[in-house]
Amino acid sequence: MSSFQRVALIGKGLLGTAVLEQLSKNGFDVTVLSRDPSSLSGLPSRVSTSAVDYSSIDSLASALQNQDAVVATIGASGILGQKVIIDACIKAGVKRYIPSDWGSITTDPTARHLPTNYPFVQIQDYLKEKTQKDELEYTILSTGGFFDLLLDVPFLLDLSTSSVEYFDEGQHPFSVTTLDGVGKAVVGTLKAPAQTKNRNIFVHQALITQAKMVSIVKKYSSSGRQWQETYVNGEIEFNECLDLATKNPGDFRFVMALLKAMALSGKFNSAYSTVDNDLVGLSMLGDEELENLVVSKLREKKQ
């Protein structure tokens, strides 16, 4: 099976931009789909654009004609909308679909019941249904947390208040990958179609703990900075967050709290014991590289 060449990208946020850069650098013929292509700026010269109606199978199928693969990097609110995209892929004869499902725990069988995973599980099951009928191939890329973004939200720590809430002393490891690394993993997946067909591929560039991340931040943040540190039991905190998220569906505060507890409590497969880095050509990051990324982020945020 030869590697894919013509790739459609759906979603142009931070992740989509990183994926696009790697696809373009590696010689793929890329088409970016958008409701309003005129809003897209700074695209590489060889990248095409196509206007689509994401609610219309016909509109999407027309734009996806002659595409070998589709990569989705759409946000959480659009996850269930991928069913329309998948149907359009089948109608257009697309060979491979990589869904917007990059999280560390979305494919963990023991976490299928969690409300935050519901839309992802629906798409996973829908894709498997289609592959059983030989209508479409898929690859799910589990990449762990996006390392570049860990300091942008009060997840591991809160830079705005200089506070940390440690889960079980912050000792549970979890997988992380940079946005650039995710892009490289996508490229490697598309270059190895036979080996990545109808599989969940796991990759990461590092295993890190909450405590380690906090120690790096403390090392390089402003001298004399005082930190407020509290400690919670991971199991208890997870159960409380799950209860609140279940009773308050759609409330972003409780969704984020549950996601944090899922990742940091050690209950789920957020630290990959086996990875497919060699298969997709993704290298690990050393401690110095991780620290340099943190330093760059702290400078960006003037911390």
C-alpha positions, 0 to 999 in steps of 0.5 A, spaced: 500 500 500 503 506 497 503 512 502 497 517 501 499 524 497 492 528 497 490 530 504 484 534 506 485 538 513 478 540 517 480 545 522 485 551 522 486 552 530 493 551 533 493 544 532 491 544 525 496 550 524 501 545 526 499 539 522 498 543 516 505 546 517 508 538 517 504 536 512 506 542 507 513 541 509 513 533 507 510 534 500 503 532 501 498 536 497 494 539 502 487 542 501 484 546 507 476 546 508 473 552 511 466 555 511 470 561 509 476 560 506 477 568 505 478 568 512 484 563 512 491 567 512 498 565 511 497 559 508 503 555 504 503 557 497 502 550 495 496 549 500 489 549 496 482 551 500 475 549 499 469 552 501 464 547 505 458 547 508 459 542 514 452 540 515 451 538 508 454 531 506 454 533 498 458 539 500 463 536 503 463 530 498 464 535 493 470 538 496 473 531 498 473 528 491 480 525 489 482 526 496 486 520 499 485 522 506 482 527 511 485 529 518 480 533 522 483 537 528 476 541 530 474 543 537 470 539 542 463 542 540 464 539 533 466 532 535 459 529 533 459 533 527 464 528 524 459 523 523 457 528 517 464 528 515 465 521 515 459 520 511 462 525 506 468 521 506 465 515 504 461 518 498 467 521 495 471 515 496 476 517 501 481 512 503 483 514 510 480 518 516 484 521 522 478 523 527 479 529 531 480 525 537 487 526 540 486 526 548 490 521 552 484 517 555 478 518 550 480 510 547 481 507 554 476 502 555 475 503 562 473 511 561 468 510 555 462 511 560 465 518 562 461 524 560 467 528 557 468 522 553 461 521 550 462 524 543 469 521 542 466 514 543 460 515 539 465 517 533 470 511 534 464 506 534 461 510 528 468 509 524 469 502 526 462 500 524 464 503 517 470 499 517 467 493 518 463 494 511 470 496 508 467 503 506 473 507 510 479 506 513 481 510 520 487 511 524 486 514 531 492 518 534 492 518 541 498 523 543 497 525 550 496 532 553 499 538 548 505 540 552 505 547 549 498 548 552 499 546 559 501 553 562 495 556 558 490 553 562 490 552 570 491 545 569 497 543 572 498 549 576 495 556 575 500 562 573 495 567 574 495 566 582 501 562 583 497 556 586 498 549 585 493 543 587 497 537 587 493 530 586 496 525 590 503 529 591 503 530 583 506 523 582 502 520 577 505 520 570 502 522 564 504 522 556 505 529 553 506 531 545 508 538 542 503 540 537 509 540 532 510 533 534 502 531 533 504 534 526 510 529 525 506 523 528 500 525 522 505 525 517 508 518 519 501 515 520 500 517 512 506 515 510 505 508 513 498 506 511 498 499 511 501 499 518 497 504 521 490 502 518 484 501 523 488 502 529 489 506 535 496 509 534 499 511 541 505 516 541 508 521 546 514 525 546 515 525 554 512 522 560 511 528 565 508 528 572 505 534 575 510 535 581 516 535 575 512 540 571 511 545 577 518 544 579 521 546 572 516 552 573 519 554 579 526 553 577 525 558 571 519 563 574 521 570 577 525 569 583 522 570 590 515 568 587 511 565 593 506 559 591 500 557 594 500 549 595 494 545 596 493 537 596 488 533 594 486 525 594 486 523 587 480 518 587 476 522 592 477 528 587 475 524 581 469 522 584 467 529 586 468 532 579 465 526 576 458 527 580 458 535 579 460 534 571 454 529 571 449 533 575 451 539 571 452 537 563 454 542 559 457 547 565 464 548 562 467 549 569 465 542 571 467 539 565 474 542 565 475 540 573 473 532 571 478 532 565 483 535 570 482 529 575 481 524 569 489 526 567 492 527 574 488 522 579 492 516 576 485 512 575 486 512 567 491 510 561 494 517 561 501 514 561 502 510 555 506 504 557 507 502 550 508 507 544 508 507 536 513 512 536 518 508 531 512 507 527 511 514 525 518 517 526 517 521 532 523 522 537 522 523 544 524 530 548 529 530 553 529 534 559 533 540 557 528 540 551 522 540 555 525 545 560 527 550 554 519 549 552 517 551 559 522 557 559 520 559 552 512 559 555 514 563 561 517 568 557 511 569 552 507 570 558 512 574 562 512 570 568 
